[in-house]
Amino acid sequence: RINSLQSQLLIGGHKIEDTPAFRTLLQAEHRRIRTEYERRLREMERERQAVEEDKAQVDRYKQVLLKQRDIMIALTARLN
């Protein structure tokens, strides 16, 4: 009860959620959270693309190694 009375005194008897200062701070916090979320989303998308490119590069490298192996097998067969 004392806490309730003190909070009413501090904010003029209104609920804190109804005060303009609270709403302004809430909007600022929403903007901050949204900006952080968007930044992390962009970062994750860049990381996903990098992983995708790395996979493609590994696949190309595997193909080159397989081709090289086949050439070595063919050359060895010619020598024998």
C-alpha positions as CSV (number, residue, x, y, z in Angstrom):
1,R,0.0,0.0,0.0
2,I,2.8,2.4,0.9
3,N,4.6,1.6,-2.4
4,S,1.3,2.3,-4.3
5,L,0.9,5.7,-2.5
6,Q,4.5,6.6,-3.1
7,S,4.3,5.8,-6.8
8,Q,1.1,7.9,-7.1
9,L,2.9,10.8,-5.4
10,L,5.9,10.5,-7.7
11,I,3.9,10.6,-11.0
12,G,1.0,12.8,-9.9
13,G,-1.6,10.1,-9.2
14,H,-1.6,8.6,-12.7
15,K,-0.5,5.3,-13.9
16,I,3.1,5.4,-15.1
17,E,2.1,3.9,-18.4
18,D,-0.2,6.9,-19.1
19,T,2.5,9.5,-18.7
20,P,4.0,11.1,-21.8
21,A,7.5,10.6,-20.5
22,F,6.9,6.9,-20.2
23,R,5.5,6.6,-23.7
24,T,8.4,8.6,-25.1
25,L,10.9,6.3,-23.4
26,L,8.9,3.2,-24.5
27,Q,9.0,4.4,-28.1
28,A,12.7,5.1,-27.9
29,E,13.3,1.6,-26.5
30,H,11.2,0.1,-29.3
31,R,13.3,1.9,-31.9
32,R,16.5,0.8,-30.2
33,I,15.4,-2.9,-30.0
34,R,14.2,-2.7,-33.7
35,T,17.5,-1.3,-34.8
36,E,19.4,-3.9,-32.9
37,Y,17.2,-6.7,-34.3
38,E,17.7,-5.4,-37.9
39,R,21.4,-5.1,-37.4
40,R,21.7,-8.7,-36.2
41,L,19.5,-9.9,-39.0
42,R,21.7,-8.3,-41.6
43,E,24.8,-9.8,-39.9
44,M,23.2,-13.2,-39.9
45,E,22.3,-12.9,-43.6
46,R,25.9,-11.9,-44.4
47,E,27.2,-14.9,-42.5
48,R,24.7,-17.2,-44.2
49,Q,25.8,-15.9,-47.6
50,A,29.5,-16.4,-46.7
51,V,28.8,-20.0,-45.6
52,E,26.9,-20.6,-48.8
53,E,29.8,-19.2,-50.9
54,D,32.3,-21.3,-48.9
55,K,30.3,-24.5,-49.6
56,A,30.2,-23.7,-53.3
57,Q,34.0,-23.1,-53.2
58,V,34.6,-26.4,-51.4
59,D,32.4,-28.2,-54.0
60,R,34.4,-26.7,-56.8
61,Y,37.7,-27.7,-55.1
62,K,36.4,-31.3,-54.7
63,Q,35.6,-31.4,-58.4
64,V,39.1,-30.2,-59.3
65,L,40.6,-32.8,-56.9
66,L,38.5,-35.6,-58.5
67,K,39.5,-34.5,-61.9
68,Q,43.2,-34.4,-60.9
69,R,42.8,-37.9,-59.4
70,D,41.3,-39.3,-62.6
71,I,44.2,-37.7,-64.6
72,M,46.8,-39.3,-62.3
73,I,45.0,-42.7,-62.6
74,A,45.0,-42.4,-66.4
75,L,48.7,-41.4,-66.5
76,T,49.7,-44.2,-64.2
77,A,47.7,-46.7,-66.3
78,R,49.6,-45.5,-69.5
79,L,52.9,-46.0,-67.7
80,N,52.1,-49.6,-66.9
